[in-house]
């Protein structure tokens, strides 16, 4: 069985974003039940309900643990059901929560060579003592077992595969103007999880649907996919910034190259938007965009959402 727990469904900044006075964030802050707050994107997965792997350590990780009993200590003075962390990228939203896990608790940190290189270059991440938190370089396009700090397999296998994206925001100044990454680079990856019977895909960041990605996802049982923006020019329209979704490394939901159209003929049994920006009206239960997503067969993830594939 694959047991997945959505720890956070929002994009960077969460929902409501701390400095946003936009209408949707104001509704969420006021407790409007149709504008449910959400933490920054992260997923926990387990084969046995006892040992969990966190996919992306969001800045909200401490609170996510506090809100999910499955991830809280059970034995002795100090313990954790968290066996490891698997990173899909080096963005702040993916790695900042690692610093929450610095209390010499054994667990395994897994990522591509490129992402681990970003951590290696920043001495603050040495707060995770390598004697207790081993760093494992995992390959692209090859299945590998999710393991705990001691090397014991936890019952799930994972596959990291590159998807179109871009360099992390804090690396843009050093990128010499080359921000977009093609789908042969390891900077942004999706994850497939397999227990031998079922398969789940988690792709919180993706700039475009490519033929290779479409072929991989065709007929899938479950895909949790980048839902950052509804429209490519959403941030510009709202006066929130000068960047399109493509410029930020994210596909839009709507439009000729958007996710709704890209998935229309793939035959995916269950499609769930994750990593949803606070500007995206699909976060609101009563919005026309939510209705349009539902009509196209999409769900919108929320914190605490549980999924079981058996």
C-alpha positions as CSV (number, residue, x, y, z in Angstrom):
1,X,0.0,0.0,0.0
2,X,1.0,3.6,-0.6
3,X,-0.2,5.9,2.1
4,X,0.3,9.6,1.2
5,X,-0.4,12.5,3.5
6,X,-0.5,16.1,2.1
7,X,1.4,18.2,4.6
8,X,1.1,21.4,2.6
9,X,-0.7,22.2,-0.6
10,X,0.2,25.8,-1.2
11,X,3.1,27.3,-3.1
12,X,5.9,29.5,-1.6
13,X,4.5,31.9,1.1
14,X,1.6,29.6,1.9
15,X,-2.1,30.6,2.0
16,X,-2.7,33.2,3.3
17,X,0.7,34.6,2.5
18,X,2.1,36.5,5.5
19,X,2.3,39.9,3.7
20,X,-0.7,39.6,1.3
21,X,-3.8,41.7,1.7
22,X,-5.4,40.3,-1.5
23,X,-9.0,39.3,-1.3
24,X,-8.4,35.6,-1.1
25,X,-5.8,35.9,1.6
26,X,-8.0,38.2,3.6
27,X,-10.8,35.6,3.4
28,X,-8.5,32.9,4.6
29,X,-7.1,35.0,7.4
30,X,-10.7,35.8,8.5
31,X,-11.6,32.1,8.8
32,X,-13.8,31.9,5.7
33,X,-14.6,28.1,5.3
34,X,-14.4,28.5,1.5
35,X,-10.8,29.8,1.7
36,X,-9.1,27.1,3.7
37,X,-5.5,28.0,4.8
38,X,-2.7,25.8,3.5
39,X,1.0,25.3,4.3
40,X,3.7,25.3,1.8
41,X,3.9,22.2,-0.4
42,X,5.1,18.9,1.1
43,X,4.0,15.3,1.0
44,X,4.6,12.4,3.4
45,X,4.6,8.9,2.1
46,X,4.7,5.5,3.8
47,X,4.2,1.8,3.0
48,X,3.4,0.7,6.5
49,X,2.0,3.7,8.3
50,X,5.0,3.6,10.7
51,X,8.0,4.9,8.7
52,X,7.5,8.0,6.7
53,X,9.5,9.8,4.0
54,X,8.9,13.5,3.6
55,X,9.1,14.8,0.0
56,X,10.4,18.3,0.3
57,X,11.2,19.9,3.6
58,X,9.0,23.0,3.5
59,X,9.6,26.1,5.7
60,X,6.4,25.1,7.6
61,X,7.7,21.6,8.5
62,X,7.6,22.0,12.3
63,X,4.0,23.1,12.2
64,X,3.2,20.3,9.7
65,X,4.6,17.8,12.1
66,X,2.6,19.3,14.9
67,X,-0.6,19.0,12.9
68,X,-0.2,15.4,11.8
69,X,-0.1,12.7,14.5
70,X,1.4,10.2,12.2
71,X,4.7,12.2,12.1
72,X,4.9,12.8,15.9
73,X,7.3,11.0,18.4
74,X,6.0,7.7,19.7
75,X,8.8,6.0,21.6
76,X,11.3,7.1,24.4
77,X,12.4,10.6,25.2
78,X,13.2,11.4,21.5
79,X,12.1,9.6,18.4
80,X,10.4,10.2,15.1
81,X,8.5,8.2,12.5
82,X,10.2,10.3,9.8
83,X,12.7,7.9,8.2
84,X,14.0,10.3,5.5
85,X,13.6,13.3,3.3
86,X,13.6,13.2,-0.5
87,X,14.1,16.6,-2.3
88,X,12.7,17.4,-5.7
89,X,14.7,20.6,-6.0
90,X,16.8,23.2,-4.3
91,X,14.3,26.0,-3.9
92,X,13.9,27.6,-0.5
93,X,10.4,26.1,-0.3
94,X,11.9,22.6,-0.7
95,X,14.9,22.8,1.7
96,X,14.4,25.4,4.4
97,X,12.5,22.9,6.6
98,X,15.6,20.8,6.8
99,X,16.9,23.1,9.6
100,X,13.9,22.0,11.7
101,X,15.4,18.5,11.7
102,X,18.7,19.5,13.2
103,X,18.4,17.8,16.7
104,X,20.7,14.9,15.9
105,X,17.8,12.6,15.0
106,X,18.8,9.8,12.6
107,X,17.1,10.1,9.2
108,X,18.3,9.9,5.5
109,X,18.5,12.9,3.2
110,X,18.1,11.9,-0.5
111,X,18.4,14.1,-3.6
112,X,20.1,14.4,-6.9
113,X,23.8,15.4,-7.1
114,X,22.8,18.9,-8.3
115,X,20.5,19.5,-5.3
116,X,22.9,18.1,-2.8
117,X,25.6,20.3,-4.3
118,X,23.5,23.3,-3.4
119,X,23.2,22.1,0.2
120,X,26.9,21.3,0.3
121,X,27.8,24.9,-0.8
122,X,25.8,26.4,2.1
123,X,27.4,25.7,5.5
124,X,24.2,26.3,7.4
125,X,22.9,22.9,6.3
126,X,25.8,21.3,8.2
127,X,23.5,21.8,11.2
128,X,22.2,18.4,10.1
129,X,25.1,16.4,11.4
130,X,26.2,14.0,8.7
131,X,26.9,11.3,11.2
132,X,23.2,11.0,12.0
133,X,21.7,12.4,8.8
134,X,23.5,10.7,5.9
135,X,23.2,12.4,2.5
136,X,22.5,10.0,-0.3
137,X,22.9,11.0,-4.0
138,X,20.1,9.3,-5.9
139,X,20.1,8.7,-9.6
140,X,17.8,10.1,-12.3
141,X,15.7,7.7,-14.3
142,X,16.6,4.7,-12.1
143,X,14.5,3.2,-9.4
144,X,15.9,3.1,-5.9
145,X,14.5,2.1,-2.4
146,X,13.5,4.8,0.1
147,X,15.7,3.9,3.1
148,X,16.1,5.1,6.6
149,X,19.3,6.4,8.2
150,X,20.6,2.9,8.9
151,X,20.0,1.9,5.3
152,X,16.9,-0.3,5.9
153,X,14.4,-0.1,3.1
154,X,11.0,1.3,4.1
155,X,8.9,-0.6,1.6
156,X,8.6,2.0,-1.2
157,X,10.7,2.5,-4.3
158,X,11.2,5.9,-5.9
159,X,12.1,7.1,-9.3
160,X,13.3,10.7,-9.9
161,X,12.8,12.0,-13.4
162,X,13.7,15.4,-14.8
163,X,10.9,17.9,-15.8
164,X,11.2,21.3,-17.3
165,X,11.8,23.9,-14.7
166,X,14.4,26.6,-13.8
167,X,17.2,27.3,-11.4
168,X,16.3,28.2,-7.8
169,X,15.4,31.9,-7.4
170,X,18.5,32.5,-5.2
171,X,20.7,31.1,-8.0
172,X,19.3,33.3,-10.8
173,X,22.0,36.0,-10.5
174,X,24.7,33.4,-11.1
175,X,22.9,31.7,-14.0
176,X,24.2,34.1,-16.7
177,X,20.7,34.7,-18.0
178,X,20.0,31.0,-18.6
179,X,17.1,30.3,-16.3
180,X,15.0,27.7,-18.1
181,X,16.1,24.1,-17.8
182,X,15.2,21.4,-20.3
183,X,13.9,18.1,-19.2
184,X,17.3,16.5,-19.4
185,X,18.6,18.5,-16.4
186,X,18.3,17.3,-12.8
187,X,17.5,20.7,-11.3
188,X,13.8,20.1,-11.2
189,X,12.4,16.6,-10.8
190,X,9.2,14.7,-10.4
191,X,8.9,11.6,-8.2
192,X,7.2,8.3,-8.9
193,X,6.6,6.0,-6.0
194,X,5.9,2.3,-6.2
195,X,5.0,-0.4,-3.7
196,X,5.1,-3.2,-6.2
197,X,1.4,-2.9,-7.0
198,X,0.5,0.7,-7.3
199,X,2.2,3.9,-8.5
200,X,1.9,7.5,-7.4
201,X,3.4,10.6,-9.2
202,X,4.2,13.8,-7.3
203,X,5.3,16.7,-9.5
204,X,5.0,20.0,-7.5
205,X,7.0,22.0,-10.0
206,X,6.8,21.7,-13.8
207,X,7.1,24.4,-16.5
208,X,5.6,22.4,-19.4
209,X,4.2,19.1,-20.5
210,X,6.6,17.3,-22.8
211,X,6.0,14.3,-24.9
212,X,8.2,12.2,-22.6
213,X,6.4,13.3,-19.5
214,X,3.0,12.7,-21.1
215,X,4.0,9.2,-22.1
216,X,5.1,8.5,-18.5
217,X,1.9,9.7,-17.0
218,X,-0.5,8.2,-19.5
219,X,-3.0,5.9,-17.7
220,X,-1.6,6.6,-14.3
221,X,-3.7,5.9,-11.2
222,X,-2.8,9.1,-9.4
223,X,-0.9,12.3,-10.2
224,X,-0.3,15.2,-7.9
225,X,0.7,18.0,-10.2
226,X,1.9,21.6,-10.3
227,X,-1.1,23.9,-9.8
228,X,0.8,27.1,-9.0
229,X,-1.1,29.4,-11.3
230,X,-4.5,29.4,-13.0
231,X,-3.4,31.7,-15.8
232,X,0.2,32.2,-17.1
233,X,0.0,36.0,-16.6
234,X,-1.9,35.8,-13.3
235,X,0.7,37.6,-11.2
236,X,1.0,40.4,-13.8
237,X,-2.8,40.8,-14.0
238,X,-3.2,41.0,-10.2
239,X,-0.3,43.5,-9.9
240,X,1.7,41.1,-7.7
241,X,4.8,40.9,-9.9
242,X,6.3,41.1,-13.4
243,X,6.8,37.4,-14.0
244,X,4.7,34.9,-16.0
245,X,4.2,31.4,-14.8
246,X,6.6,30.1,-17.4
247,X,9.2,32.6,-16.2
248,X,8.8,31.2,-12.7
249,X,9.1,27.6,-14.0
250,X,5.5,26.7,-13.6
251,X,2.8,25.6,-16.1
252,X,-0.6,27.3,-15.8
253,X,-3.8,25.4,-15.4
254,X,-5.7,27.2,-18.1
255,X,-4.6,28.0,-21.7
256,X,-3.6,26.1,-24.8
257,X,-0.4,24.8,-23.1
258,X,-2.0,24.5,-19.6
259,X,-2.4,21.5,-17.4
260,X,-6.1,21.1,-18.0
261,X,-5.6,20.6,-21.7
262,X,-2.3,18.7,-21.3
263,X,-4.0,16.0,-19.2
264,X,-7.2,15.9,-21.1
265,X,-6.3,12.8,-23.2
266,X,-3.9,11.1,-20.8
267,X,-6.5,8.9,-19.0
268,X,-5.1,9.6,-15.6
269,X,-7.6,8.2,-13.1
270,X,-7.1,10.8,-10.3
271,X,-5.6,14.2,-10.8
272,X,-4.8,16.6,-7.9
273,X,-3.4,20.1,-8.0
274,X,-0.7,20.8,-5.4
275,X,1.8,23.7,-4.9
276,X,-1.0,26.3,-5.4
277,X,-0.1,30.0,-5.3
278,X,-2.1,32.3,-3.0
279,X,-3.1,34.3,-6.2
280,X,-4.7,31.2,-7.8
281,X,-8.5,31.4,-7.4
282,X,-8.8,27.7,-7.5
283,X,-8.0,27.8,-3.8
284,X,-11.4,29.2,-3.2
285,X,-14.2,26.6,-3.0
286,X,-16.7,29.0,-4.4
287,X,-14.7,30.3,-7.4
288,X,-15.6,29.7,-11.1
289,X,-12.0,28.4,-11.5
290,X,-12.6,25.7,-8.9
291,X,-15.8,24.7,-10.7
292,X,-13.9,24.6,-14.0
293,X,-11.1,22.4,-12.5
294,X,-13.7,20.0,-11.1
295,X,-15.5,19.8,-14.4
296,X,-12.2,18.8,-16.0
297,X,-11.8,16.0,-13.4
298,X,-9.3,17.8,-11.1
299,X,-9.2,17.9,-7.3
300,X,-7.5,20.6,-5.3
301,X,-5.3,19.4,-2.5
302,X,-5.7,20.6,1.1
303,X,-3.5,20.1,4.1
304,X,-4.2,16.9,5.9
305,X,-5.6,15.2,2.7
306,X,-4.9,11.5,3.0
307,X,-4.6,9.2,0.0
308,X,-4.3,5.4,0.0
309,X,-3.4,3.3,-3.0
310,X,-3.8,-0.4,-2.4
